[in-house]
Amino acid sequence: YPSTLNPIIEAMVAKSYVLGFSHRALVRYNHEWVIECQTCETLPTIANGLAKLETTAEGKPGMAVTWVLKEGQFWGDGTPVTTADYAFAREVGQHPQSGAIAMETWRTMIDLEIIDDRTMVIHTDRRFFAFNAIFPFSPLPAHLERAIFEDAPAEYKNRTLYMTEPTNPGLYSGPYLITETARGSHVTLNRNPYWTGPVPVFNSITVRAIERTTTLEANLLSGSIDMIAGDLGMNTDQALAFRQRHGDDFQVIFKPGLLYEHIDVRLDNPILADLRVRQALMHGMDREQLVARLFEGELPVAHSNIHPLDAVWSPDVPEYQHDVAKAEELLESAGWMPGPEGIRHNAAGEPLQIEILSTAGDKTRELVEQVLQSQWREVGIDLRIRNEAPRIFFGETTRKRKFSGLAMYAWASWPEPTPRTVLHSTQIPTEENGYSGQNYTGFVDPEVDDLIKSIEETLDADARLPLWARLQRIYAEKLPVLPLYFRTNVDILPTWPVSYTHLT
């Protein structure tokens, strides 16, 4: 269940799914991984003149990007959506204590010039290739939220109406309004009477949060739910088994996805700070066997954070094959010697014990943890499993970096995903910055910081490729994250829908 419904605070796939019905941003990636307008009239490009190179007042290279909003857009209380709502979202996004995600994206906007209610020009402090793929640039209803924000910016993430009054119709601008919420249970949406786009097919939609995947199938078969969405539904192994049993009664649709399953490493943990230990963890895993056992080989093993189908994917990265002898050699060189009951100890007699956290109730993740626990024990590592409800795991533990060792979850991504928020040294969440940023590992590398900046500022796609290749190599060599695999989205629908498209 989403920890908040505010579109620019906290990153959760569950929230993105619900807001897909009820909210509209400037742009989105469609099901073919192509960027397109959502609330804008025309996608700005240099070719069409809506994006122009300019020089900032400090003499630095910048850009001026003109956005024109589509006519006839309204919040659910009838108030028009205007450029003032985007300007307000920028204010919130740029405040150091607002808790907004992707703060660096907001900082690039040195000015937002309002021409009129539908036209605005964003001036940036740099030139960057993704100037027309601004995430997460969503409007916020200034007529409702501004007073709350200005009263106490540091408390905004908790006092926003998206938390305190989530059924207020003025919070939403999509085809549906959120009309009922039951925390931890469900969200109900009904048609937005002020929506001027294509008429929604359904009068009402209820999105249920079922945190234990073992109950999903029972709810589907009993008719309590009509479909299971691929974003956060059955995993591949469950869907394969379901298709064998019930394939004649349901549509089971598999689609390559941009969900990157991985393990974040707490790099200031004294054990995990040693690169040799992280390398040993990689060699101690048999990911090919894991994918074969749990997913019938349907998922690609990840060697970096870039999907093999992405145009910037590089094959020139280290690949950690399962090698018990190599893992043992690395651990011994790091001072971890064989000890009692097969668990390694250091010179001080301390056991090689590491804790892993993930989302409680997710059967597949729990199985993955058990496989890893067995595989790592073979090389002398004692893996302790402790899981939490997703709303706690994402809302508190990862966001505030409260995990002590490893945290396993998935990043939802998009094509050519600049990893500033998850790898740049300025994006480590702290109390001082309102826990902004998503560099939960605490990774700091000046070369990576420079590469991210260079990638963002290089407008020529071919010129970016060697930069991406180097970034992926460093990622695989220094291992701030342990890559697992890329998930496949599996949607399970009744047989009667004749058209269904899963948007990545």
TORNU-253450 format. One record per residue (C-alpha): residue in three letters; z, y, x. Coordinates in steps of 0.1 Angstrom, whole numbers, plus 5000, padded with zeros to 4 digits. Last residue first. Layout:
N
ALAZYX
...
//
This chain:
504
THR481250025062
LEU480050075026
HIS479849735008
THR476949734984
TYR476949564950
SER474249514925
VAL473849244898
PRO477649224890
TRP478148924867
THR479048654892
PRO482648764898
LEU483248924932
ILE484648824966
ASP483949074994
VAL484248945030
ASN484149205058
THR483749035091
ARG486349115117
PHE485649195153
TYR487648995178
LEU490748995201
PRO490849285226
LEU494149345244
VAL494749715246
PRO495749945275
LEU493749685295
LYS492949855328
GLU489749655335
ALA488449615300
TYR488949985290
ILE487650095324
ARG484449895318
GLN484050035283
LEU484350385296
ARG481750315323
ALA479250175299
TRP479850465275
LEU479050715302
PRO475950515312
LEU474750535276
ARG475450905270
ALA472251025288
ASP470150815264
ALA471750985233
ASP471151335246
LEU473851575232
THR476351515260
GLU479551705250
GLU481451415233
ILE480551175260
SER481551415288
LYS484951485271
ILE485651115266
LEU484551045302
ASP486951315315
ASP489951185296
VAL488950835308
GLU488850955344
PRO492351125340
ASP493950795328
VAL497050805305
PHE497650525280
GLY500750565259
THR499950255238
TYR500150435205
ASN497350675214
GLN496950755177
GLY497351135176
SER499951345158
TYR503551225157
GLY504651575147
ASN503751715181
GLU507351735193
GLU508351405178
THR505751245199
PRO502351075193
ILE500251025224
GLN496951205218
THR496851435248
SER496251145272
HIS493051045254
LEU492850675244
VAL493350645207
THR492550985193
ARG489651045218
PRO488050705212
THR484550845204
PRO483250595179
GLU479550535184
PRO479050375150
TRP482150385128
SER485750245131
ALA488550085112
TRP491049975138
ALA492849645133
TYR496349525138
MET498549365165
ALA501449545181
LEU502849435215
GLY505949525234
SER508849745222
PHE507349875189
LYS508750215179
ARG505650415188
LYS506150665160
ARG502850595142
THR503050225152
THR506550155138
GLU506850415110
GLY504050445085
PHE501850165099
PHE504449895103
ILE506650025075
ARG503850045050
PRO502449715063
ALA505749525057
GLU507049415091
ASN506549125115
ARG508748995144
ILE507248725167
ARG508848655201
LEU506448545228
ASP508048355257
ILE505548355285
GLY505448055309
VAL501647985311
GLU501647725283
ARG504047955264
TRP501048195262
GLN498947945243
SER501647845219
GLN502648205211
LEU499048305209
VAL498348035183
GLN501448145163
GLU500448505164
VAL496948425152
LEU498448225123
GLU500648515113
ARG497548745115
THR495748505093
LYS498448475067
ASP499048855064
GLY502448855047
ALA504149065074
THR501849305092
SER502149285130
LEU504749285157
ILE504849115191
GLU507949085214
ILE507648985250
GLN509948755270
LEU509448675307
PRO513048585312
GLU515448785335
GLY516848605365
ALA516848915387
ALA514148765408
ASN511948735377
HIS511948445352
ARG509148225337
ILE509748015307
GLY509047635309
GLU512447525297
PRO514147675328
GLY512047885352
PRO508647915368
MET508248235388
TRP507448585375
GLY507148815406
ALA503848995397
SER501948755422
GLU503548475402
LEU502148615369
LEU498648655383
GLU498548305397
GLU499748155364
ALA497048345345
LYS494448225369
ALA495547865366
VAL495547885328
ASP492048025326
HIS490648125292
GLN487848365300
TYR488448735304
GLU485148915302
PRO484749215325
VAL482249475311
ASP478549515317
PRO477349405283
SER477549765271
TRP477649865234
VAL476250205228
ALA473750095201
ASP476549925182
LEU475749565172
PRO478049425200
HIS480949625185
ILE482749865209
ASN486449825216
SER485949595245
HIS485549225251
ALA485749135215
VAL485048775203
PRO482448775176
LEU483648625142
GLU482048335124
GLY483148065148
GLU484647855120
PHE487148135114
LEU490547995123
ARG489747715147
ALA486547855162
VAL487948205165
LEU491148075182
GLN489147845204
GLU486948125216
ARG490048345220
ASP491748115244
MET494448345255
GLY496248295289
HIS493448475307
MET494148785286
LEU497948765289
ALA497548715326
GLN495449035328
ARG498249225310
VAL500849075335
ARG498749175364
LEU498449525351
ASP502149565354
ALA503349815328
LEU503749525304
ILE507049405320
PRO508549755324
ASN507549855288
ASP505950195294
LEU502550055285
ARG503449935250
VAL500349725246
ASP498249745214
ILE496749415203
HIS493349405188
GLU491349335156
TYR488349575155
LEU487149645120
LEU483549765122
GLY482149495099
PRO479449235098
LYS478949145061
PHE479948825042
ILE479548815004
VAL481248554983
GLN479948574948
PHE482148384924
ASP482048084901
ASP479747854920
GLY481447924953
HIS484847814940
ARG486047534963
GLN483747564993
ARG483647944989
PHE487447964990
ALA487647775023
LEU485148015039
ALA486948315023
GLN490348195037
ASP488948165072
THR487148495070
ASN490048695059
MET490748765022
GLY491249125013
LEU491649445032
ASP488249605035
GLY486449315020
ALA487549394985
ILE488849104963
MET487549104928
ASP488649084891
ILE492349074895
SER494948914872
GLY492148684861
SER494148364870
LEU491648274897
LEU491848614913
ASN495648634912
ALA495948274927
GLU493448364954
LEU495348674965
THR498748514966
THR498548365001
THR497348705013
ARG500748845010
GLU500549225008
ILE499049234973
ALA498349604967
ARG496449644935
VAL493649884928
THR493249944891
ILE489950084879
SER489250264847
ASN486150384827
PHE483850184849
VAL480150264857
PRO480850604871
VAL478450884858
PRO476351014887
GLY477751344900
THR479351624880
TRP482951504880
TYR485051734859
PRO486151464835
ASN487351244864
ARG487150884852
ASN490350694855
LEU492150544885
THR495250324887
VAL497150264919
HIS499149944924
SER502249764937
GLY504049894968
ARG504650234952
ALA503550234916
THR500950494910
GLU499250614879
THR496450864871
ILE494550874903
LEU491351054893
TYR487850904896
PRO484451034903
GLY485751224934
SER487451564937
TYR491151474938
LEU494351664943
GLY493951874911
PRO494551574890
ASN498251554899
THR498951184899
PRO500251184935
GLU503151414927
THR505551384957
MET503451224983
TYR499951364976
LEU501851664965
THR502651735002
ARG506351745009
ASN506551455035
LYS503451555056
TYR504251925050
GLU507651905067
ALA506652065099
PRO504552325080
ALA507552445059
ASP506752715033
GLU503152755044
PHE502352395037
ILE503852395002
ALA502252724993
ARG498852605005
GLU498852274986
LEU498052354950
HIS495452624951
ALA494352514986
PRO493152184973
LEU492452005007
PRO488851955018
SER487951655040
PHE486951675077
PRO488251345090
PHE485951315108
ILE483051545115
ALA479851355119
ASN477551655121
PHE478851775155
ALA478851415168
PHE476951505200
PHE479351755213
ARG479052115225
ARG482252285231
ASP484652545217
THR483152505182
HIS482152755156
ILE481952615120
VAL479852825097
MET480552815060
THR478552825028
ARG479452734993
ASP482152984983
ASP480553255005
ILE479953315042
ILE483253165053
GLU483453155091
LEU485552865105
ASP486552955140
ILE487752775171
MET486852435156
THR487352205186
ARG491052195177
TRP490452015145
THR488751725163
GLU491651725188
MET494051675159
ALA492451345149
ILE495251275124
ALA497351545108
GLY501151525112
SER501551895104
GLN503551965135
PRO500852095159
HIS499052295131
GLN495252245136
GLY494751995108
VAL496652205084
GLU494652525091
ARG491452315091
ALA492352185057
PHE492752545045
ALA489352635057
TYR487852335039
ASP489552445007
ALA488352795012
THR484752655014
THR485052584977
VAL485952304953
PRO486052464919
THR489252434898
GLY488752204868
ASP492052014872
GLY490251714888
TRP488951934916
PHE485452054911
GLN481952034927
GLY479052204909
GLU476752304937
LYS476552104969
LEU478252264999
VAL476252435026
TRP477452375062
THR476252575092
VAL477152455127
ALA477552705155
MET477952545188
GLY479752605221
PRO479152645258
LYS481852855275
GLY481653225281
GLU485253305269
ALA483853455237
THR481953135231
THR478353075240
GLU475952935214
LEU473852625206
LYS472652605170
ALA473152355142
LEU471652445108
GLY468252495125
ASN466552195110
ALA465952035145
ILE469452115158
THR470851915129
PRO472951995099
LEU473051735071
THR471851915039
GLU473651985007
CYS477151895018
THR479651704997
GLN478751355008
CYS476051405033
GLU474751115054
ILE475550935087
VAL473750605091
TRP475750275096
GLU473450095072
HIS476150075046
ASN476550455047
TYR478550665071
ARG480150955055
VAL479951335053
LEU481751645040
ALA484551455024
ARG484951334988
HIS488051194971
SER488850964942
PHE487050634945
GLY486750624983
LEU490250764984
VAL491550424974
TYR489650255002
SER490550515028
LYS494250475019
ALA494050095024
VAL492250145057
MET495050355070
ALA494950665092
GLU497750905088
ILE497451255074
ILE494051405067
PRO493251255033
ASN496851285018
LEU497350964999
THR500450865019
SER502050535031
PRO499150345015
TYR500050005000
//
